[in-house]
Amino acid sequence: INVYYKVLGPDSNLQFIDLGWTQATIKDTVPADGSDFREHTYEIESLEDFTSFAVKIVLQSSSTSNPALVENFRAIALST
């Protein structure tokens, strides 16, 4: 699983679609349980103020008959 994000600042003159993606790094991972469920936590720090954000999830699998799935996705954006 690769997670990417982009943010648009309040004073930016760029269009949101023109912004580039930045890859997020994993902060915490919970080991797989009996059903092969894994939980990953990503935390992105030191961002400037923003008015919009987007998250892109890229899933990869070594088997076309067993694709990776995402359940219970949650994104929380906080400003200080």
OpenMM code with the backbone's topology and positions (N, CA, C; nanometers):
from openmm import Vec3, app, unit

residues = "ILE ASN VAL TYR TYR LYS VAL LEU GLY PRO ASP SER ASN LEU GLN PHE ILE ASP LEU GLY TRP THR GLN ALA THR ILE LYS ASP THR VAL PRO ALA ASP GLY SER ASP PHE ARG GLU HIS THR TYR GLU ILE GLU SER LEU GLU ASP PHE THR SER PHE ALA VAL LYS ILE VAL LEU GLN SER SER SER THR SER ASN PRO ALA LEU VAL GLU ASN PHE ARG ALA ILE ALA LEU SER THR".split()
positions = [
    Vec3(0.0855, -0.1172, 0.0000),
    Vec3(0.0000, 0.0000, 0.0000),
    Vec3(0.0896, 0.1227, 0.0000),
    Vec3(0.0704, 0.2088, -0.0975),
    Vec3(0.1391, 0.3370, -0.1017),
    Vec3(0.0343, 0.4460, -0.0879),
    Vec3(0.0598, 0.5406, 0.0009),
    Vec3(-0.0340, 0.6499, 0.0248),
    Vec3(0.0341, 0.7810, -0.0148),
    Vec3(-0.0380, 0.8621, -0.0905),
    Vec3(0.0110, 0.9918, -0.1353),
    Vec3(-0.0893, 1.0981, -0.0932),
    Vec3(-0.0420, 1.2214, -0.0778),
    Vec3(-0.1295, 1.3317, -0.0411),
    Vec3(-0.0861, 1.4586, -0.1134),
    Vec3(-0.1790, 1.5539, -0.1206),
    Vec3(-0.1464, 1.6876, -0.1669),
    Vec3(-0.2365, 1.7853, -0.0940),
    Vec3(-0.1840, 1.9054, -0.0707),
    Vec3(-0.2583, 2.0086, 0.0005),
    Vec3(-0.2496, 2.1394, -0.0771),
    Vec3(-0.3529, 2.2189, -0.0639),
    Vec3(-0.3588, 2.3491, -0.1294),
    Vec3(-0.3661, 2.4557, -0.0219),
    Vec3(-0.2692, 2.5474, -0.0241),
    Vec3(-0.2646, 2.6548, 0.0737),
    Vec3(-0.3678, 2.7630, 0.0443),
    Vec3(-0.4027, 2.8423, 0.1458),
    Vec3(-0.5050, 2.9458, 0.1277),
    Vec3(-0.4624, 3.0567, 0.0316),
    Vec3(-0.3338, 3.0802, 0.0179),
    Vec3(-0.2841, 3.1877, -0.0690),
    Vec3(-0.2270, 3.1355, -0.1995),
    Vec3(-0.2481, 3.0093, -0.2304),
    Vec3(-0.1906, 2.9500, -0.3511),
    Vec3(-0.2642, 2.9978, -0.4762),
    Vec3(-0.1873, 3.0234, -0.5820),
    Vec3(-0.2441, 3.0622, -0.7115),
    Vec3(-0.2579, 2.9419, -0.8040),
    Vec3(-0.2139, 2.8253, -0.7578),
    Vec3(-0.2198, 2.7048, -0.8398),
    Vec3(-0.3591, 2.6435, -0.8395),
    Vec3(-0.3891, 2.5703, -0.9441),
    Vec3(-0.5100, 2.4890, -0.9472),
    Vec3(-0.4804, 2.3606, -0.8691),
    Vec3(-0.5781, 2.3096, -0.7961),
    Vec3(-0.5568, 2.1901, -0.7140),
    Vec3(-0.5105, 2.0714, -0.7987),
    Vec3(-0.5653, 2.0579, -0.9184),
    Vec3(-0.5306, 1.9446, -1.0045),
    Vec3(-0.3847, 1.9511, -1.0513),
    Vec3(-0.3252, 2.0701, -1.0501),
    Vec3(-0.1870, 2.0870, -1.0955),
    Vec3(-0.0837, 2.0573, -0.9877),
    Vec3(-0.1275, 2.0389, -0.8651),
    Vec3(-0.0347, 2.0098, -0.7556),
    Vec3(0.0203, 1.8685, -0.7687),
    Vec3(0.1437, 1.8497, -0.7272),
    Vec3(0.2047, 1.7169, -0.7288),
    Vec3(0.1703, 1.6379, -0.6034),
    Vec3(0.1851, 1.5066, -0.6132),
    Vec3(0.1582, 1.4170, -0.5003),
    Vec3(0.2859, 1.3953, -0.4207),
    Vec3(0.2735, 1.3843, -0.2893),
    Vec3(0.3851, 1.3555, -0.1993),
    Vec3(0.3552, 1.2236, -0.1296),
    Vec3(0.4548, 1.1345, -0.1261),
    Vec3(0.4314, 1.0048, -0.0624),
    Vec3(0.4401, 1.0174, 0.0889),
    Vec3(0.3425, 0.9595, 0.1578),
    Vec3(0.3390, 0.9570, 0.3042),
    Vec3(0.4151, 0.8345, 0.3542),
    Vec3(0.4661, 0.8426, 0.4745),
    Vec3(0.5355, 0.7290, 0.5337),
    Vec3(0.4510, 0.6714, 0.6472),
    Vec3(0.4681, 0.5436, 0.6703),
    Vec3(0.3904, 0.4734, 0.7740),
    Vec3(0.4422, 0.5131, 0.9114),
    Vec3(0.3497, 0.5510, 0.9993),
    Vec3(0.3847, 0.5805, 1.1376),
    Vec3(0.3735, 0.4560, 1.2242),
    Vec3(0.2701, 0.3757, 1.1999),
    Vec3(0.2440, 0.2602, 1.2850),
    Vec3(0.1748, 0.1520, 1.2036),
    Vec3(0.2091, 0.0263, 1.2305),
    Vec3(0.1468, -0.0875, 1.1637),
    Vec3(0.1083, -0.1910, 1.2681),
    Vec3(-0.0130, -0.2409, 1.2578),
    Vec3(-0.0583, -0.3487, 1.3457),
    Vec3(-0.0376, -0.4796, 1.2709),
    Vec3(0.0287, -0.5782, 1.3305),
    Vec3(0.0538, -0.7049, 1.2602),
    Vec3(-0.0751, -0.7720, 1.2124),
    Vec3(-0.0630, -0.8523, 1.1087),
    Vec3(-0.1782, -0.9235, 1.0515),
    Vec3(-0.2395, -1.0175, 1.1549),
    Vec3(-0.3722, -1.0273, 1.1508),
    Vec3(-0.4401, -1.1226, 1.2379),
    Vec3(-0.4722, -1.2487, 1.1573),
    Vec3(-0.5562, -1.3339, 1.2102),
    Vec3(-0.5885, -1.4606, 1.1450),
    Vec3(-0.6547, -1.4451, 1.0090),
    Vec3(-0.7221, -1.3328, 0.9848),
    Vec3(-0.7894, -1.3118, 0.8566),
    Vec3(-0.7030, -1.2316, 0.7601),
    Vec3(-0.5765, -1.2119, 0.7956),
    Vec3(-0.4802, -1.1379, 0.7134),
    Vec3(-0.5143, -0.9893, 0.7068),
    Vec3(-0.5867, -0.9375, 0.8071),
    Vec3(-0.6190, -0.7955, 0.8161),
    Vec3(-0.4997, -0.7216, 0.8734),
    Vec3(-0.4623, -0.6118, 0.8103),
    Vec3(-0.3523, -0.5281, 0.8591),
    Vec3(-0.4028, -0.3848, 0.8739),
    Vec3(-0.3531, -0.3169, 0.9742),
    Vec3(-0.3893, -0.1770, 0.9953),
    Vec3(-0.2625, -0.0921, 0.9846),
    Vec3(-0.2707, 0.0150, 0.9065),
    Vec3(-0.1577, 0.1057, 0.8884),
    Vec3(-0.2003, 0.2460, 0.9281),
    Vec3(-0.1124, 0.3170, 0.9966),
    Vec3(-0.1371, 0.4552, 1.0339),
    Vec3(-0.0301, 0.5425, 0.9701),
    Vec3(-0.0746, 0.6469, 0.9026),
    Vec3(0.0154, 0.7441, 0.8411),
    Vec3(-0.0072, 0.8769, 0.9107),
    Vec3(0.1000, 0.9482, 0.9415),
    Vec3(0.0865, 1.0804, 1.0020),
    Vec3(0.1756, 1.1769, 0.9256),
    Vec3(0.1164, 1.2860, 0.8798),
    Vec3(0.1889, 1.3855, 0.8024),
    Vec3(0.1987, 1.5100, 0.8892),
    Vec3(0.3197, 1.5497, 0.9207),
    Vec3(0.3416, 1.6615, 1.0111),
    Vec3(0.4112, 1.7758, 0.9389),
    Vec3(0.4178, 1.8903, 1.0048),
    Vec3(0.4893, 2.0087, 0.9559),
    Vec3(0.4325, 2.0626, 0.8254),
    Vec3(0.3016, 2.0609, 0.8112),
    Vec3(0.2387, 2.1195, 0.6935),
    Vec3(0.2051, 2.2657, 0.7209),
    Vec3(0.2115, 2.3458, 0.6171),
    Vec3(0.1642, 2.4837, 0.6260),
    Vec3(0.0108, 2.4809, 0.6305),
    Vec3(-0.0499, 2.5957, 0.6573),
    Vec3(-0.1958, 2.6033, 0.6551),
    Vec3(-0.2481, 2.5615, 0.5187),
    Vec3(-0.3649, 2.4981, 0.5162),
    Vec3(-0.4220, 2.4549, 0.3894),
    Vec3(-0.5731, 2.4663, 0.3934),
    Vec3(-0.6313, 2.4741, 0.2739),
    Vec3(-0.7762, 2.4834, 0.2630),
    Vec3(-0.8360, 2.3578, 0.2010),
    Vec3(-0.7539, 2.2818, 0.1296),
    Vec3(-0.8002, 2.1586, 0.0646),
    Vec3(-0.6916, 2.0531, 0.0741),
    Vec3(-0.7353, 1.9273, 0.0817),
    Vec3(-0.6389, 1.8181, 0.0777),
    Vec3(-0.6999, 1.7004, 0.0028),
    Vec3(-0.6122, 1.6145, -0.0477),
    Vec3(-0.6560, 1.4924, -0.1162),
    Vec3(-0.5614, 1.3804, -0.0773),
    Vec3(-0.6151, 1.2599, -0.0764),
    Vec3(-0.5375, 1.1398, -0.0453),
    Vec3(-0.5551, 1.0426, -0.1606),
    Vec3(-0.4441, 0.9832, -0.2044),
    Vec3(-0.4483, 0.8817, -0.3102),
    Vec3(-0.3863, 0.7546, -0.2541),
    Vec3(-0.4573, 0.6434, -0.2682),
    Vec3(-0.4090, 0.5145, -0.2205),
    Vec3(-0.3779, 0.4273, -0.3413),
    Vec3(-0.2551, 0.3760, -0.3470),
    Vec3(-0.2136, 0.2877, -0.4556),
    Vec3(-0.1960, 0.1484, -0.3964),
    Vec3(-0.2798, 0.0550, -0.4408),
    Vec3(-0.2758, -0.0821, -0.3905),
    Vec3(-0.2025, -0.1705, -0.4902),
    Vec3(-0.1187, -0.2578, -0.4389),
    Vec3(-0.0431, -0.3496, -0.5232),
    Vec3(-0.0589, -0.4908, -0.4694),
    Vec3(-0.0602, -0.5865, -0.5615),
    Vec3(-0.0731, -0.7256, -0.5219),
    Vec3(0.0127, -0.8108, -0.6143),
    Vec3(0.0611, -0.9202, -0.5633),
    Vec3(0.1394, -1.0122, -0.6457),
    Vec3(0.0496, -1.1124, -0.7171),
    Vec3(-0.0811, -1.1096, -0.6874),
    Vec3(-0.1748, -1.2020, -0.7486),
    Vec3(-0.2950, -1.1260, -0.8033),
    Vec3(-0.3228, -1.1418, -0.9324),
    Vec3(-0.4378, -1.0744, -0.9920),
    Vec3(-0.5704, -1.1331, -0.9429),
    Vec3(-0.5682, -1.2543, -0.8910),
    Vec3(-0.6912, -1.3152, -0.8403),
    Vec3(-0.7150, -1.2828, -0.6931),
    Vec3(-0.6200, -1.2162, -0.6296),
    Vec3(-0.6333, -1.1789, -0.4881),
    Vec3(-0.5880, -1.0332, -0.4708),
    Vec3(-0.6685, -0.9371, -0.5188),
    Vec3(-0.6262, -0.7971, -0.5114),
    Vec3(-0.6318, -0.7433, -0.3684),
    Vec3(-0.5518, -0.6410, -0.3443),
    Vec3(-0.5550, -0.5741, -0.2146),
    Vec3(-0.6849, -0.4943, -0.2031),
    Vec3(-0.7380, -0.4839, -0.0819),
    Vec3(-0.8626, -0.4119, -0.0568),
    Vec3(-0.8427, -0.3136, 0.0572),
    Vec3(-0.9216, -0.2077, 0.0571),
    Vec3(-0.9212, -0.1106, 0.1664),
    Vec3(-1.0599, -0.1093, 0.2291),
    Vec3(-1.0630, -0.1206, 0.3607),
    Vec3(-1.1883, -0.1120, 0.4348),
    Vec3(-1.1720, -0.0096, 0.5455),
    Vec3(-1.2793, 0.0604, 0.5749),
    Vec3(-1.2823, 0.1552, 0.6862),
    Vec3(-1.1725, 0.2607, 0.6761),
    Vec3(-1.1592, 0.3203, 0.5585),
    Vec3(-1.0626, 0.4271, 0.5378),
    Vec3(-1.1081, 0.5517, 0.6132),
    Vec3(-1.0126, 0.6191, 0.6766),
    Vec3(-1.0447, 0.7397, 0.7533),
    Vec3(-0.9325, 0.8408, 0.7329),
    Vec3(-0.9669, 0.9636, 0.6997),
    Vec3(-0.8705, 1.0727, 0.6873),
    Vec3(-0.9152, 1.1850, 0.7798),
    Vec3(-0.8247, 1.2292, 0.8626),
    Vec3(-0.8549, 1.3370, 0.9575),
    Vec3(-0.7537, 1.4484, 0.9324),
    Vec3(-0.8025, 1.5683, 0.9044),
    Vec3(-0.7161, 1.6836, 0.8793),
    Vec3(-0.7344, 1.7845, 0.9920),
    Vec3(-0.6276, 1.8111, 1.0643),
    Vec3(-0.6316, 1.9044, 1.1749),
    Vec3(-0.5349, 2.0187, 1.1499),
    Vec3(-0.5698, 2.1358, 1.1935),
    Vec3(-0.4837, 2.2517, 1.1812),
    Vec3(-0.4558, 2.3056, 1.3205),
    Vec3(-0.3352, 2.3560, 1.3410),
    Vec3(-0.3003, 2.4088, 1.4737),
    Vec3(-0.3078, 2.5593, 1.4755),
] * unit.nanometer
topology = app.Topology()
chain = topology.addChain("A")
for resn in residues:
    res = topology.addResidue(resn, chain)
    for name in ("N", "CA", "C"):
        topology.addAtom(name, app.Element.getBySymbol(name[0]), res)
